[in-house]
Amino acid sequence: MKRAITNFKPCRIFLLMVLFVTNFVVVKSQSQTSIAENERRIKSRDYASEVRNKIVDSRSKGTKLNLKSSYKAKNPNELVASSGVDIGITFWAITTERITRRKKADNNPKVIALAPQPFNISNGINNGDEFRFTLETHVLGNIYIINREQYKDGSFSAPYLIFPTKGDINDRTAPGERILIPNTSDVFEVSSISSFDSSKIKTAEFYHILITPKLLPNLPLLDSQEPREISQTEFDEFQKWDSQVGVFETNYYSKLKPPKQNSETMKRSDPLPQTIYHTAKKPGEPIFFTIVAQIKK
């Protein structure tokens, strides 16, 4: 039996060495990337203690820090990005009171508006409710609100742009500023009957919050308060900016000051937002996330 001898030429040896090193580098790089990805994510309950920091730090300096508001993660074991953009939102119920004179019957009782009261939209909303909401973040951006209705059969309406309107001065975020949406004179009204198809019963309102570094040419501002339908294709493009969102809530929101202007400069001593949405985005990137309001039966 003859011994088999493999005759490797120098060039062949060099090629094998290159392949081996390349494979080693790729495997190592993938391993490092995997580790880095894990390092960039932490449990929500661990991020809860620092979720307010970016908003607080963006407020006016030199004022006493509000230490009373603490946040709890809605899903404590959920993994969230260890860094990102935080958006603080508070919902305000608009209520009225009817006052009738006692001395004589009054068929037209006086109606006065009560101070808006903060409420937790995750508990649901009632048919006929009216509300506004305030938004505060630590980045610059243009705000768009897109609304979709969800019906009893699980289907959705077409997406409609409901904010902003041409001439609005509160359609852009800025660090330290609290924005009132839609404004001091208008409200969002909830109805269990579809606004777009009276034959359908609504079960929920979906409010899609879109914040972009620049105005979107393909999403012009509204000419009036009337919502404008946008195509499903365009909406799908906006949804590509969606990212994981961690939700953090505080029970201290009853101390919040009702908004008096469309835009207000916040102090570090002012109460913090009711809910903070932590997005896995970097400043300057488009942000898209959704707030669901279930309509109570």
N, C-alpha and C positions, 0 to 999 in steps of 0.2 A: 504494500500500500504506500502510495506516494503521499507526502505531506502537502497539504494545500497551502500555497503561499499567496497572500493578497498583496498585490503590487500597488500601493498608494502613491500617486504622483504628488508633488508638493502643492500644486494648485488645488487638488482635491482635498488635501488635508486642511488647507486654508479655508476653503468653503465650509467644511464641516465645523471648523472652529467658529466661524462667523455665525452659522446657524445656531450653534449651542449657546453662544453669548447672547444672541438676539432673543432666543426663547427664554433665557434666564432673566433678561432685563424686562421682557413683557410680563412674565409671571410675577416678578418682584413689583413692577409698576402697578399691576392689577391688585396685588395684595395691599400695597401702600394706599391706593385709591380707595379700596374697601374700608381700610382702617380710618382714612381721613373722613369718609362719608359718615362712619359711625361716630367720629369725634364731633362732627358738626351737628349732631342731633342729641337732644337730651329729653328726659321725661318732662311732661308739662308741669307736674307738681314741683320740679326743681327750678323751672323757669319762672314760676309764679312769683317768687320773691323779688325778681328783678324786672318783671314785665312793665312796671310803671316808669322805670328809670329814664328811658329815652324821651318820653313825653314830658316828664318833670324837668329834665335837663334842658329841654327846648324852650321852657317858659322863662319869663323875666327873671333875671338874676337879682340877687340882693334882697330877696324877700324870704320870709320864713318858709321852710319846707313843710309841706303837708305830710305828716307821718301817720295820720289816722286811717287812711284807706289802704287796705290790704286785699290782695286778690287770691282767688282760688281757681284752679284749673277745672274747667267743666269736665274734661276727661283726663284725670290725673296720670294715668299710665300711658297716655298717647305720646309718641315721640314727635318732637317739634324741632325746627331749626334752632340752633343755639344763638344765631344772629339773624336779623331780618328787619322788616319794617312793621311798626306797631301802629294800629289805628284805633283810637278811642271813640266809642259811640255811646250816646245816651238818648233814649227815646222819651218823648214828652207827651203826655196825654193832654188834650185840649178839652176842657169841660166848661159847662155853663151852669148857672143857677137861676131859677125863675123865682121872683119875689112878688107875691100878691099882697095888696093892701088888706089889712084886717077889718077896717071900719066899714068898707063897702065893697061889694063885688066888683072885681076888675076882670073883664074878659081879655084884657091884653096885659098880662103881668110883665113886669120889667125883667129883662134878661141881661144878666151881667156875666162877663167872662171871668172865670177864676184863674188864678196863677197856674200855669202848666205844671203838671206833676210828673216826676220821673217814674217810669214803669219798666218792668222786665219783659221784653217782647217774647222771650223764650217761653213765657207762661201762656202765650196765646193772646189774641185780640178779639173783641166782640164786634158783631155786626153793628155798623153805625158809628164806631169809634173814629175819632179824628186825632191825628198826632203830627208832630214834627220830630226831627232828631238833630242832634248836634254831633259834629265830627271834628276830631282833633288828632293831628299826627305830627311827626317831627321832620317831615320831608315836604318839598315843594311838589305840587302836582295839580292837574286839572281834574275836576270831579264830574263823573257822569253816573246817573242812576237809571238802570234799565229794570223794568217791571215785567214779570210774567205771572199770570194767574194759573193756579192748579185746580182742577175740577174733581168732582166726586169719582169719576171713572179713572182718575190718575193722569189724564191728559193735561196738556198745557196750552195756554193761549200763545199767540205770536208774541215775540218780545217787543216791548214799547219803550221808547226813550221818554222819561218823565221829568228829567232834570239834566242840565240847566236850560234856562230860557235866555234869549238874547237880552242883554242889559243887566243880567244878574251880576252883582258885585261879590257874591259869595260862592263863586264856582271854582275857586282855586285855593288849595291848602297852602299854609305857610307855618313854619315852626312857631309854636307859642300862640297860635290863633285858633279859636274855636268857631267853627262855621255852622250856621243854622240852616237847615234844609227842610222845606223849600225856601221859606223866608218868614218874616214876622207877620205877613198878612195872608199867606196861603197855608193850606194844610193838606195832608194826605188823608183821604177818607176811605174807610173800610166798608165794603158791602158784600154780603153773601151772594148777591146776584152779580153775574159777570158784567163788567163794564163794556165788554166788546160783543157778547153773545148772551142776550137775556134768557135764553132757553137753558143755560148751564148754571149749575150751582157750584160756587167756589168753596174750596176747603182750605186754601192757603194762598198767601201772597209771597212771591219770591222777589226780593229786592237785590239786584246784582250791583255791587259797588265797583266802579271802574275808576282808577286813578292813573293818569298818564302824565309823563314829563312834558309832553307837548300836546296841543290841540290836535284832534284827529280830523283830517280833511274829509274822511268818509263818514263822519258822524257830526254833521252840523248841529248847532244849537237850535232849540225850539223857537219858533216864531211867536208862539203864544203858550198859554198854560195847557193847551190841548196836547195829550200824548201823541207821539208819532211812531208808527210801526217801522221797525227796521227788519231787514231781510234775515232769514235764518242763516244764510251763508255768512253775512257780516257778524251775526251774533256768535256763530261757531268760531270765527276768527278771534273774537274777543275772549272767548272761553279758553283759548290756547294759553292765555296769560294766567290762568287759574293756578293756584298752588295750594299746598297744604296750609291750613289755617288752624292755629291753636286759639281756643276761646277761654278768656279769663274774666271772671265776674267778681264784683265787690258788693257787699250788702250795705255799704256806707252811702249809697247814692241818694238816700232821702235827704241828705244835707246839701245836695247840689243846688246851685243858684240857677233859677230859670233864666233862659237867654232873653235879653232885651233888644239885642241888635243882631243884624245878619252876620256880623263878624265881630268878635271880641278878643282882645289880648288877655291871655290868662296869666295869673301870677302863680308862683310856686306854692303859695299858701292856699290857693283855691282848691276845692275838692276835685278829685280826679274823675275821669269818665266812669260810667256804670260798667261798661264792658270794653275790654281791649281785645282786638283781633290781631294775633301775631302771625304775620305772613312770612313765608320763606322767600323773601325778595330782598334785593339790594336797593339802596336809594338810587333813583334814576331809572329803575325798571318799571314797566307797566304792572299794575296790581289789579287783580280781579278776584273778588270773593262774594259770597252769597249769604244773605240773612233771610231766614225763612220765618214767616209769621203765620202760625196756624190760626184759622178762624174758629172760635169756640161755637159749639152747637147750642 
